[in-house]
Amino acid sequence: MNNKTYHEPANNIPVYDECDILIVGGGSAGHSAAIAAARAGAKNIILMERYGYMGGDVTGGYVIMVPKLSWYEKSFVRGIQEEWFTRLAPIPNAVLGPDLSKIGKDDDDALLGVWARIHGCVSESEPKRLVRAVYYEPNQLKIEMDKMLLEHKDAIRVLCHVWATKPIMEGSEVKGVIFENKSGRQAALSKIVVDASGDGDAALKAGVPYWQTKGDERKRLNDCLMYKISGFDPDTKAQGCLIDETMVLWGPSPGPANGADADELTREEIKTRLSVYDDLQEKIKKNPDLAGSQIVETGALLGIRQTRFFEGVYAITGDDVLEGRVFEDSVAMGVNPIIHSFGYRRFLTHEGYDIPYRCLVPKKVDGLLIAGRCMSSDQLAYESWRAMAPIFAIGEAAGAAAAICAKDSINPRDIDVKKLQGVLLESGAEIGQSRQKQPD
Ligand SMILES: Cc1cc2nc3c(=O)[nH]c(=O)nc-3n(C[C@H](O)[C@H](O)[C@H](O)COP(=O)(O)OP(=O)(O)OC[C@H]3O[C@@H](n4cnc5c(N)ncnc54)[C@H](O)[C@@H]3O)c2cc1C
């Protein structure tokens, strides 16, 4: 980058509107936050999204597998994500995964044989059991996510093709966001802002301290370009996400790139896309039953797994995850393995851990909640809660919390957590504390 500076003259910009809750980013966290806020009674919500569709990584990034959703017979997905699956179920070829009533079964060899071909649907440990893992078709999901928002159109206004650029601050309190789109630069004022942008674009400029592993200076999750193929042998043993006679593969990685740096991201994204054909050739060498496959599509965006993590009142740790800690202010739970730092997928030896509300509340800045993959955490813990199911639940909790704060005119740090937990439980969310012990 050139090190010259340009002095931007001060000017007046139009106020697009005022609202109670403004959500930046319509990924799995932001979309859930908007729906949860509306269901908790908020009437004036704006949801801003950079692209023309919802979902972020889970639609545009082609991340279409929701793994490890059960512990023995118990499924942990509830709330808005379970609603995705029930909405997709009647649509032909929109969703794939073992039947909920069969989860945990270890005595039906035929059933286990059928699901063993689908990655993640049978346990890696012995005895083999049926595990709840769900695959979905991302274009159908985009449509369902739109429908869910439209069902709350009296409460939620969606603004796509918008880049939220800067929070509006009064002292240390966020009061809205400046954004840009084809119509120019505008301001949206809000009582509460939920930053669900994945990279924490609003939190960054609000001055919330953060940490980030930008390159390979420490262990971190790699980014990856997912792509879809067709024309393979339907009995292929290759590991991928099979759906609708196509398969989505975990594609090439750019190496440890800084996904929050536009120049670096551009360079790495192009480089990665150019290596997709070589990646498929490598996979064909390992799995000859993929021979003849064609690349149908590459993900609309390079899947960025991690960038900034913002300091909250509490940062969830690897110990919390490994010990299965229970927190008084739990608003979500995680059950997924820690996938990278140990050099193998370290599955949990208990039925899950709580995710405290304090991780969503920035340490020093008011009027702001942080939801999704940039929440307050250390690296180890993130490698577990980064999966979609917890991310959804975190978004849901942020939305319900924002609704309470806006209604009661209070700051997120002053919320009555019991009241928040009550709202979440009433809406059908899984908040962790009611867990039972491992079945015999
Ligand atoms: C390659 C890859 C593979 C993965 N595999 C799995 C898997 O198999 N199973 C699983 O459960 N999880 C998986 N994950 C993790 C999971 O998909 C993510 O952690 C989760 O989807 C993150 O959701 P999010 O809403 O926090 O962020 P994102 O999905 O990144 O959403 C952020 C949204 O904000 C928007 N946005 C960003 N900046 C702005 C701005 N300034 N203004 C307006 N909008 C903005 C973006 O366009 C995007 O829609 C994977 C992730 C990746 C990248």
The ligand as a Tripos MOL2 file, in Angstrom:
@<TRIPOS>MOLECULE
LIG
   53    58     1     0     0
SMALL
NO_CHARGES

@<TRIPOS>ATOM
      1 C1        -13.7140  -23.4720    4.2540 C.3       1 LIG1
      2 C2        -14.6040  -23.6110    5.4620 C.ar      1 LIG1
      3 C3        -15.0620  -24.8720    5.8310 C.ar      1 LIG1
      4 C4        -15.8710  -25.0040    6.9410 C.ar      1 LIG1
      5 N1        -16.3680  -26.2290    7.2410 N.ar      1 LIG1
      6 C5        -17.3410  -26.3330    8.1640 C.ar      1 LIG1
      7 C6        -18.0580  -27.5480    8.3030 C.ar      1 LIG1
      8 O1        -17.8030  -28.5390    7.6080 O.2       1 LIG1
      9 N2        -19.0480  -27.5590    9.2420 N.ar      1 LIG1
     10 C7        -19.3430  -26.4950   10.0430 C.ar      1 LIG1
     11 O2        -20.2520  -26.5990   10.8810 O.2       1 LIG1
     12 N3        -18.6710  -25.3400    9.9210 N.ar      1 LIG1
     13 C8        -17.7130  -25.2230    8.9830 C.ar      1 LIG1
     14 N4        -17.0730  -24.0320    8.8110 N.ar      1 LIG1
     15 C9        -17.3050  -22.9330    9.7640 C.3       1 LIG1
     16 C10       -18.5820  -22.1310    9.5460 C.3       1 LIG1
     17 O3        -19.0100  -22.1980    8.2080 O.3       1 LIG1
     18 C11       -18.3280  -20.6720    9.9140 C.3       1 LIG1
     19 O4        -17.6740  -20.5730   11.1510 O.3       1 LIG1
     20 C12       -19.6170  -19.8700    9.9980 C.3       1 LIG1
     21 O5        -20.3810  -20.0510    8.8390 O.3       1 LIG1
     22 C13       -19.2760  -18.4020   10.2190 C.3       1 LIG1
     23 O6        -20.4660  -17.6550   10.2420 O.3       1 LIG1
     24 P1        -20.4650  -16.0930   10.5310 P.3       1 LIG1
     25 O7        -21.8650  -15.6380   10.3320 O.co2     1 LIG1
     26 O8        -19.7940  -15.8200   11.8220 O.co2     1 LIG1
     27 O9        -19.4810  -15.4630    9.4250 O.3       1 LIG1
     28 P2        -19.6140  -15.3460    7.8500 P.3       1 LIG1
     29 O10       -20.2280  -16.5560    7.2540 O.co2     1 LIG1
     30 O11       -18.2750  -14.9200    7.3720 O.co2     1 LIG1
     31 O12       -20.6570  -14.1590    7.6390 O.3       1 LIG1
     32 C14       -20.3150  -12.8080    7.7150 C.3       1 LIG1
     33 C15       -21.2870  -12.0430    6.8090 C.3       1 LIG1
     34 O13       -21.0450  -10.6470    6.9460 O.3       1 LIG1
     35 C16       -20.9740  -10.0370    5.6690 C.3       1 LIG1
     36 N5        -20.0950   -8.8770    5.8260 N.ar      1 LIG1
     37 C17       -18.7740   -8.8880    6.1110 C.ar      1 LIG1
     38 N6        -18.3100   -7.6440    6.2540 N.ar      1 LIG1
     39 C18       -19.3570   -6.8270    6.0510 C.ar      1 LIG1
     40 C19       -19.5090   -5.3990    6.0540 C.ar      1 LIG1
     41 N7        -18.4800   -4.6020    6.3550 N.pl3     1 LIG1
     42 N8        -20.7270   -4.8840    5.7810 N.ar      1 LIG1
     43 C20       -21.7860   -5.6990    5.4950 C.ar      1 LIG1
     44 N9        -21.6910   -7.0500    5.4850 N.ar      1 LIG1
     45 C21       -20.4960   -7.5960    5.7700 C.ar      1 LIG1
     46 C22       -20.4150  -11.1280    4.7730 C.3       1 LIG1
     47 O14       -20.7280  -10.9040    3.4230 O.3       1 LIG1
     48 C23       -21.0870  -12.3790    5.3400 C.3       1 LIG1
     49 O15       -22.3330  -12.6360    4.7530 O.3       1 LIG1
     50 C24       -16.2240  -23.8600    7.7060 C.ar      1 LIG1
     51 C25       -15.7590  -22.5990    7.3340 C.ar      1 LIG1
     52 C26       -14.9750  -22.4680    6.2160 C.ar      1 LIG1
     53 C27       -14.5310  -21.1000    5.8090 C.3       1 LIG1
@<TRIPOS>BOND
     1     1     2 1
     2     2     3 ar
     3     2    52 ar
     4     3     4 ar
     5     4     5 ar
     6     4    50 ar
     7     5     6 ar
     8     6     7 ar
     9     6    13 1
    10     7     8 2
    11     7     9 ar
    12     9    10 ar
    13    10    11 2
    14    10    12 ar
    15    12    13 ar
    16    13    14 ar
    17    14    15 1
    18    14    50 ar
    19    15    16 1
    20    16    17 1
    21    16    18 1
    22    18    19 1
    23    18    20 1
    24    20    21 1
    25    20    22 1
    26    22    23 1
    27    23    24 1
    28    24    25 2
    29    24    26 1
    30    24    27 1
    31    27    28 1
    32    28    29 2
    33    28    30 1
    34    28    31 1
    35    31    32 1
    36    32    33 1
    37    33    34 1
    38    33    48 1
    39    34    35 1
    40    35    36 1
    41    35    46 1
    42    36    37 ar
    43    36    45 ar
    44    37    38 ar
    45    38    39 ar
    46    39    40 ar
    47    39    45 ar
    48    40    41 1
    49    40    42 ar
    50    42    43 ar
    51    43    44 ar
    52    44    45 ar
    53    46    47 1
    54    46    48 1
    55    48    49 1
    56    50    51 ar
    57    51    52 ar
    58    52    53 1
@<TRIPOS>SUBSTRUCTURE
     1 LIG1         1 GROUP 0 **** ****
